[in-house]
Amino acid sequence: MTAIAPAASRSLAVTDAVDRAIYAWADATTDATSERRDDLIRDKTRAVAAGLQFIGKRLDQVTPDDVKRWQADLERHLAQATVYATLSRLSSFYRWAAKDAVLSQHLSNNPVRLAMPKAPRPYQTASAKALDDRQVSSLMA
């Protein structure tokens, strides 16, 4: 199992049981044939654990406002697409947990779904903007 954070530095919201659930989700939702499988599992577990640690509440107590607060913190130092991907991972974890026989008994909703920002337009960020027809034509001339 991938370690998420030293026990002394974790909040009460991220317990060993939650660690195991996060790992089980990451393992179940990562392509078994991917050459990057270990890296993907590590990145997924870190993202979800970081969100729950920031929020500092039990899974069943997280609200859309908590997610928005985490989103605002992420937006201070990450690109919009990265923030969206990070929140998507937390949302995916909640969707997976809602299907689990044990976890679903404790979760009534997916708080990320109600707080999720719109997906950024692909290749239309400040760092990667697509060329328009005029610009392409001038390059071809």
Salt bridges, closest charged atoms under 4 A:
ASP16 OD1 - ARG10 NH2 3.04
ASP19 OD2 - ARG10 NH1 2.32
ASP27 OD1 - ARG37 NH2 2.13
ASP39 OD1 - ARG42 NH1 3.20
ASP43 OD1 - ARG42 NH2 2.98
ASP60 OD2 - ARG58 NH2 2.66
ASP66 OD2 - LYS57 NZ 2.87
ASP66 OD1 - ARG69 NH2 3.85
ASP73 OD1 - ARG76 NH2 2.76
